[in-house]
Amino acid sequence: MRRTDGQFMMLVVMNAMLLVAGVVISGGSFLSLFNLQSMAGQVPEIGLLAVGVMLAMCAGNGGIDLSGIALANLSGVVSAVLMVSILGPASDPTTFSLGFMLGCLLVGFAGGLFNGFLIARFSITPILCTLGTQMAFMGLAIVVSQGRAVTVGSPELLSSLGNDMLFGVPISFVIFIVVATLIGAVLKFTPFGLWLMLMGTNPKAATFAGFPKNGVILATYALSGTLSGLAGIIIAARNVNVKFDYGSSYLLIAILIAVMAGVRPEGGYGRVVCVVLSAIALQLMSSLLNFGGLSNFVRDFAWGALLLTFLAVGRYDVMGFLAPTRRSEDPSASVPQSPK
């Protein structure tokens, strides 16, 4: 079985086992419609950030986007401050919602493009670059908001994205699945996906092949930033305000989701469908811990332990080590070479 199929099946089995465990622990209430809708509504914002982390990791060279949640918060804060000062949510809710969403996407795109420019133009190691921009984005959000939460209220269009259902499924979850599907199609069927994976697998070969390395880096981080902007929209849609320090643990969780999905930290491999399944599995785990009455501190410890475990499994290929070895199909492999 190929590694991709094995990772996919592992995540499918993990989700099934978590659902069964939830039924056993809760006596059936874990699978109630309300609880399933509640869990689905919490997946999109962190799932979008995890897809952004996956894209950066696939680029290789220490590629990882640590600025995702900071950029999501910055996009929400900047867009909210501008729209509140220009229009206000009560005067024209539809225009306010559309303007706010457009502002979030533009700020996210610009922030991601800035990350890509620094990495491509100055050859800064991505993990260090995005660590710096993470602090810069948070600082800028503090300055713009004056350290306070900015109220966006509940304008109808914006609120519906975070709270309404489409055929019993949260609209935000539908948006997440649609966006993830589009990105998966781009990675699988376009030259950009081929360039990104080859650049992560063998950057020297990509350079000699004439691939637009800097262009791929710019596009990758711009796309990751746009996903952060979309996450900022959903965060605002689910809450009545936006703040510079929302989701302080989201960075760890987004990285954990990507690693659980089998994305190689060294670059060159990642599947969006596995990231989606990984995000769902982590949300199921979080809900199980809540049903068990465990504190957030225990949950943070569990996320850290899981991250280390999956990194170790991926680094040493534990599953491959445990699998039975196959004899070589080449008959000459068993024939000793004559001495020269």
Secondary structure, 3 states (H helix, E strand, C coil): CCHHHHHHHHHHHHHHHHHHHHHHHHCCHHHCHHHHHHHHHHHHHHHHHHHHHHHHHHCCCCCCCCCHHHHHHHHHHHHHHHHHHHCCCCCCHHHHHHHHHHHHHHHHHHHHHHHHHHHHHHCCCHHHHHHHHHHHHHHHHHHHHCCCCEECCCCHHHHHHHHCEECCEEHHHHHHHHHHHHHHHHHHHCHHHHHHHHHHHCHHHHHHCCCCHHHHHHHHHHHHHHHHHHHHHHHHHHCCEECCCCCCCHHHHHHHHHHHCCCCCCCCCCCHHHHHHHHHHHHHHHHHHHHCCCCHHHHHHHHHHHHHHHHHHHHHCHHHHHCCCCCCCCHHHHCCCCCC
